[in-house]
Amino acid sequence: MIIYIDMDGVIADFFGGLAKRCHVAHWKDIMNIQSILEEIRGTTFFNELDVFDSTHELIDTVRTIASKSGNEWGICSSPLRGDRDNSAFWKRNWLEVHGYMPKVKNLVFTMRKEKYAINSIDGTGNILIDDKPDNINRWEDRGGKGLLYQANKDDVHHLIARLRQYTPDNTKG
């Protein structure tokens, strides 16, 4: 099993980055979101995002849980539509700069996250921590386990408690 963590909205403050770029208090105050998304294509935007206060604790806990349960962890993040290679490059750079880089084989940038819901080696359901209900629903429809979490509104400790229910510690006697 692999525990996948989404980036934008979970460990990287994508929406805060949009608000900052547009000089507004909240991203929902942006008049034409589509034009801003087009504007950030081909830029270093994803490398400039802030880390949420809960990010280090979440990554550290997922690493520990994965290790103790005999599993792995990874990142499963959607690239910006129309900017796949560039946004994936800067997202990977962001992970490396902040020390959150998983094994390369567990680093996934895709618009179709649900393709990774089942472990291709042993057939077990993987876990996805994501802020979008649609991603969680598609993941679970494919046989994975999804945990909905939005860092700027949800409690990381509640998420961690739910994650522990899916990943028993194999080191206990």
N, C-alpha and C positions, 0 to 999 in steps of 0.2 A: 504494500500500500504506500501511496505517496500523499502527503499532506501538501496541497497547493495553496498558495496565498496569492490573491490578486494584488496588484499594486495601487492603481488609482482609486482613492477613496478608502483604502484599507491600510496601506503603509506610507503612501505618498499623497500629499495634499493637492491633487489635481484641480479640484474646484477652487480651492484657495489660491492656487497659482493663476487660474483664469481671472479671478476677481482682482488679484494684485496687478496682473498685466493690463486690465481694463480700468484700473483705478476706481473700482466700485467696492461697496461694503460687502456685497454678497454676489455670487456668480449669477443668481437669478435676476439681478439688476441689469445684466448685460442685455442690451436691446436686440442685437442680431448675433446670437451664439454661433450660427453657422459660419458667418464671415470671420469670426475670431478663430474657429477651428481651422478654417482654410488659411488664415494668417500664420498660425503656428506650424503649419507643414513646412518641413525643410529647415526648422530651427532647432536650437538646443533646449527648447521649452521643458522637455521631460527631465533633463539633467538639472534644472533649476528649481524643481519642486521642493517644498519643505517636507520634512519628516514629521509625522504626527508624534505627539508626546508619548503615545502608547506603542509606537512602532518597535522600539528596541525590546521592550518586554514581550511583545507578541512574537517577534522573530526568535528571540532567545528561548522562549517557552516552547515554540513549535520545534525548534532544533532539538531541545532536550526531550520532549515527548516522542518525537520520531526516533531518536537514538535509543531511548529506553524501551520502546515498544518494538524495536527491530524493524523499523520502517524508515522511509526517507522523506525529505521535504523538498519543495520546489516553489517556483514562481510560475503562475499561469496568468498572463496579462494580455489584454487586447491592445494591439497597436492602433494608432490613430488611422482611421479610414483614409485611404489615399496617400498614406505616408508610412507604410509598413516598415521598410528598411531603416529609414531615418529615426522614427520614433523608437523602434526596437533597439537600435544602436544606443540612443541616449538613455533609454530605460536601463539597459544593461550597464552602462557607465555609471548611472545613479546608484545601482545596486552595489557595484564594486567600490565606489567612493565611500558609501556609507557602511560597507562591511556586511552587506546582506546577500551576497552572491551565493546561490546554491551550486551544487554540482552542475556543470554545463548541460548534462543529459536531462536534468530536471528544470531547465529554464525554457519556458514555452511562451512564445508570443503568437497568438492566434485569435481570430474573430470567432472561432468555433471551439470554445473551451470544452464543450461536452464531449468532444472526441477523446478527451483524456480522462473521462469519468471512470473508466475501467482500466486496471493495470494490465498492460498487454502481455506481461510475462506470466503472472499467476491468476489473472481473472478476477482479482478482488476489486471491490469498489474503492476508488480513491476519494479523498476529501478535498473540497474546495471551500475556502473562506473568501467570500466575495460580497460586495456592497449592492449588487444588482439582483433583485428578485428573479428576473428573467433568466439570468445566468444560472442561478441556483436551481430553478425549476427544470431547465434543460439538462443540467448536470444530473439531478436526481432521476429524471425520466430515463436517462441512460444507465442508471444503476449505481451512481456515485452517491456520496453523502455530502450534503451542502450545509454550510453554516453562513447565514446572513449576518454581515457585520459592516457597519459604517463607522469609521474611527472618530469622526467628529460628532457622533451622537450616541453611540453604543458603548457599553461598559466592557472593557477588555477582559476584566476578571470573569464576567459572566460568559463571554466567549470561550475563555480558557477552560472553565468548568464544563461547558458543553463539549468542547474538543476532547477532554479527558474521558468522557463517556464513550467515545468512539475508538479510543486508543488505549487499551489496557497495557499496563506496565509489565512486560515479560520478564523483568529482572526479579520480581517477587517470588519467594519460595513456594 
